[in-house]
Amino acid sequence: MQSFFIIQMQRILMPDRVVLPAAVLFDMDGTLLNTEDLWFLSEIELMKSFGIQWTNADHQVCVGGPASRVTDYMIKRIGETIDPVVLMQQAEVSVEKVFARNEISWQPGAKELLDSVTDHEIPTALVTASSSAIVSLVARQIDLSVFDSIITGDDVENPKPYPDPYLQAAGSLGVEVRNCVVIEDSNTGVKSALEAGAYVLCVPSHPILISDDRMRSIPTLTQTKIMDLDIKLWTTERS
C-alpha cells in the first residue's frame, strides 16, 4: 500500500514528478454514464400514477439520492400518507423498467478516462447509490468488469452523503482513501467523498453548493487526461 507519508515526501522531494492517486473511485449516474435522464423519466412515470406532474426542478432535488430522501420528497409532493417502503419499492420497479427498455451511454470523455486509468494500472472502483439490481441492468449494456471493485447502495448501511461508500471502496482495494481521487457530479456524492477524506474531481450535473480545498471542478470529462489526476494539482491550486 502506498502510504500517505510516501506521497507527501514525493511532493516535497520530487516536485516535478506526477503523483498519481492510489486509486480512482467513480460515481456512476451522471458521472460515468448518461443515466440521469432515465432516472428523470422513471420518476415522471411513477408520479404520474399518483396524478402528480413531476418537473425538472423536482428531479434536481433528488439527484444523488439517497433513496430515503427521494422517497420522503415524493411523499410530500403526493400529499398523502403513503408507506415509504412501498413507495420505494414502486420507484425501484419504475427505474428497472425504464433502464431495461432504454439505451445506456457513456458520458462524454468518461470511457476514455477510465481506459487511461486502467492502462496505467491504477485500481478503480465504481461507487454508486443505485441498487445492485440497477447495476445489473446497466451491466447488460456497459462492461463493468473493468472495475476492480463495485460498491452499490445495497452494500453499505449508510449511503451517500455519508462517507461509508467511499471508505468501503478504498478498503476493498487495499488503499488509503486520502490517497484516492473520486470523480463525482452531485452535491450528495461530493459530500460523501470529502467526508471520507478523498480528493474530488467534480463534473457538475447541476450547481454544486460545496466548496473545499480537496475539490476541483471541471465542466466535462472530455479531453481529461491521466495527468489531470495528479494529486499535486489539488495542493497547487490551494497554495
N, C-alpha and C positions, 0 to 999 in steps of 0.2 A: 504493500500500500504506500503510495506517495504521500508523505506526511505534510501537514500544514507548514511545519518548520522548514522542510526542504524547499518548498515552493517559495516561502518568504526569503530564504537565502539566495535562491536563483534570481529573484527580483533585484536584490542588493548587489550581488557579485557579478551577475551577467545581465545588465540592464537591456542589452540589445537582443537577448535571446527571447524567442517566443515561448511563453509559458502557457501551454495548452491545459485545459481542465482535466481533472482526473476522470470525469465522466460528463456526458451531456444528457440532460433529462428533458424530454419533450412532452409538452401538453399535446393533446390530440385535437379536439374540436376547436376549429377556428384558428389553430396554430399550424399544425401539420396538414390537417385535412379541411377541405371546404364543406363542412357539415352544418354550420350554423343555420343556413337556410333550411336544411332538413329538420332541424330542431324546431325552428320557427313554424314550419308547415305542420309538424305534428302537434304543436301547441294550438295552432289555429283550428285544426280538425277536432281536437279534444274539447276545446272551449265552445266550439260551435254546437256541440252536442248538448251543452248547457244553455244555449241561447245567448252566448257572450261573443261579441265581436272583439277578437284579440288583435292588438295593434303591435307595430314595431316597438313602440315605447314600452309595452308590456314585456315584449321579448327581451329588450335590453336590461330590464330589471332582473331577468332570470339567467342571463348569460353567466356561465361559470359555475352555476349551481350554488350550493349542493341541492339535492333533490328535495330535502325537507324544507328549505327556504322557498323553492319554486312552488311546492305544494301549498305552503302557507299563503303565498301571494295569490295563487289561483283561487283558493277558498275565499279570500277577501273579495276577489273580483266577482265570483259567483254569487256571494252574498247569502249563502245558505249554509246550514250546518251539514257538513259532509265529513265522513270518516276520512282523515288524511291518508291512512294506509290504503283504503280502497281507491282514492283518487290517484295516489302514487302508482298503484298497480295499473290503473287505466292509462295513466300517462306513459308508463313503460310499454304497454301494448301498442299505443298510438305511435310511439317512436319506432318501435320494432317494425311496424307495418310500413312506415314511411321509408325507413332505411332499406328495407327489403326490396322495395319497388323502384328505388331511385339510384342513379349512378353516384358513386362517391369519388371525388377527385382530390388531388393534392393541392395545397395552397401554392401560389407561385413561389418558386425557389426552394420549397421545403424538401422535395425529393433530392434535389441536387446537393443541398447542405447535408442531409442525412447520409447520402452516399459518400460525401467528402469526409465526414466524421468517422464513418466505418472504415473507409480506406486508410485512415490514419490510425486505425486500431484503437480508437478511443471508445471505451464502453458506453453503451446507450441504454436508456430505459424510456418506455412510454408510460406516462403517468397521467391518468385520466379519471375524472369524476364519473364517467359513464360506467354503466354496469358491465359485467363480464358478458352478458347476453348481447349487448350492443357491440362490444368489441368483437365478438364472434361474427356478427353480421358484417362488420367492417372488414374483417379478415377474409371474407369471401371475395372481396374485390381488391383489397390492398394487402400486399405481402408484409405482414408484421413480424415475420420470422427473423428479420434483420436485427430486431431489438434483443439485447441480452437479458432484459427483464421487462415485464409488463405489470404495472400496478393499476388495478381498476378500482372503482368506487366500492366494490364488494370486498376488497382486500384489506380495508382499513376501518377501524371503528369510528375514527373522526376524519371525515373527508376534507377537501379544500373548503374553506380557507385555513383550516388547521394545518400545522406543519407535517403531520403524520405521513401523508402520501410520499412526500419527497424525502423524508427521513428513512422511510421504509425502502424506497427505491435505491438510495445511496447504500444502505446497508446490504441490500440484495446483491449489489455489485462489488461489495467489499471496499468501498471508498469513503472518504470523509465528505460529508455534504458541503462543507465550507470550501472544498476544492472543486466543486461542480458548478457548471453553468446550466441554468434552467431556461428553457425557451417557452414563453407564455404569452397569452393575448388578453387576459381578463384581470380585473381587479381581484377577483376571488383567487385565481391562480397565482398572481404576483404576490399577494399577501401570504399565501401558503409557502411559497418558495423562500421569501425573505424571512419568514418566521423560522423556517428550517435552518437558515444560515447560508443559503446558496447565493451565488451571483445570478442575476436575472437579466436576460436579453428579452425585452418586451416588444412584441409586434402587435400593437393595439388593434382590437376589433371594434373598440368603442373607447370613449375617453377614459384614460387611466387617472385615478384620483390619488394615487400613491406616489410619493417622491422619496427616494432613498439612495444613499451613496453606492449601494451594491446593485443598483438597477440602471441599465441603459436602454434606450428606446430607439427603434428604427421603424420606418413606415412599412417595410415589406422584407421578406427573406430573399427576394430576387437580388442576385449578384452578391449575396452574403457568402463570404469565403471562410475557410477554416481559420485564417489569421484574424478574422473578426471575433473569434472566441478566445483570443489571447487575454488571459486574466489581467495582465498589466494594463489593458485598456481601461478597466474599471478604476484602478488606482490612479492612473494618469489623469483621467477626467475629473476626479475629485480633488486633485492636488493643486 
